[in-house]
Amino acid sequence: MNDDDGRGRRIVQVGLLNCLRGLVQAVIALAAGIPLFVLAVLSIVFIPLGVGVLLAPPMLLAVRALANMERVWAAEWSGVPIPVPYRREPVSRNPFRRLKWVLGDPATWRDLLWLLVNMPVGLLLGLLPAGLLVYGLEGIVVAPWLGQITFYGWGPFWPLEDWGLLGVTGAMALGAVMAAGSLPAAVPILKGHALFSQSLLSPARTALAERVRELTETRTETVDASAAELRRIERDLHDGAQARLVALSMNIGLAEELMKHDPQAAQELLSEARSASGQALTELRGLVRGIHPPVLAERGLDGAVQALALSLPLPVDVRIELPGRAEAPVESAAYFAVAEMLANIVKHSGASRAWVQIEHRADRLQMIVGDDGGGGADPGEGGGMRGIERRLAAFDGTMAVTSPPGGPTIVTMELPCASSSPKTSPSSGTA
């Protein structure tokens, strides 16, 4: 087989495949588009009656799923990327908050517009390649027979009985051109449908501007938090370990001077120096644990949270189900978020019991920390919870706090996370 034969076979295979893909998109545009659009619109209409509050989110999310399927097809079949523009899903399962989230997202209305316009456009562009192929084959195969038997005098393209053999030959030639041209034309036609979908399903300029604003804010907050963390480390070093090491050096120097004249006093100074060195080492270890706990590097998030729970003065139920280890920055952010929540419980909640649940699902790391204390926690007041919210936002993470007066307090935090190194089994227990 020469190169021309291989290239021709490749064109035929790709053309037939794209004809089949077009048929799939045409069927989806009608079979799924019409009922889904009707149900979505009705669910929105029924919102004032109450039932729409429950029906609208799943219907609109079904439209979103169909739009996401089109995004995947456009990228895989035609090389046309369509970014996903949706706002972050709230952690809360409150139906009114979910309804507000779905209806307040401009991408939801663009999805509905795409679904409506895609019915005729998807049907036309989906059927066009296969239609050209079938109609062309009809001209090749059927025209010779219609030269004798015609339907009201018409053949595939024109009245054959008026043209005789010339009409039959012309119909066969035109059919061959249409059939041969339909296969290479299937690729740009399918790409045209992808570009049409891209024009409606891509993020709007306002959405992109809002996203840039969010990223600018989180970047600024991250820089501020990093600067504050560096200042804290510098202050701890200056006021703690550095001061003790300076005093240690002075005691050793003084002991050297007293060694010849007053060995007893020199021995006491050396004893104080040894004690000061131990305290400096303890402070340095605490400082290192505040930057990145060694147990987190050695045992991962699971072991680090278990060790943290054991060090608290109240019982903590810990349940962790992770398929593997995340990237080090994500693990660190998750650990310090859980640590800050547990520290708040010990300091402010008056709780007799706490619990921690960590799991990985849908490429997100979810952490739930709760207690049976007095409630009333509010991240808007600043403090440690606000700092954790900023830390999570740097990773596109979220935090939701439920803390009514009288308790209980439940803090749900999520981080985008792709699991990496494997882990064999989940762990749970009470610390």
Beta strands, then each sheet from edge to edge (+ up, - down):
strand 1: 316-321
strand 2: 354-361
strand 3: 364-371
strand 4: 398-402
strand 5: 409-416
strand 6: 427-430
sheet 1: 4+ 5- 3+ 2- 1- 6+
end
